[in-house]
C-alpha cells in the first residue's frame, strides 16, 4: 500500500517507491539520498505539510508540495 510522504506517520520506517517530479528535481533528491528502495524515517512534521526525514545519520527537510509527490510504503 503506497502513500505520499506527506501523509506518513512519524517514526515509521518507510521505503521510497517513486518520486513524481521533473528530472532536475529527482536528480537533486538522488544526490541527497532519496532513491527508490531507500529506507527513511519521518522524524518531524510541520503544519504546512513539510517534514524532516532521517536517512542514516543525516536529517533532510522536505517542503509539503515535494513530500506529496514522493510515494512510499512501510518497509
Secondary structure, DSSP 8 states (H G I E B T S, - for coil): --EEGGG--TT-EEEEEEE-S-HHHHHHHHHTT--TT-EEEEEEE-TTS-EEEEETTEEEEE-HHHHHTEEEEE-
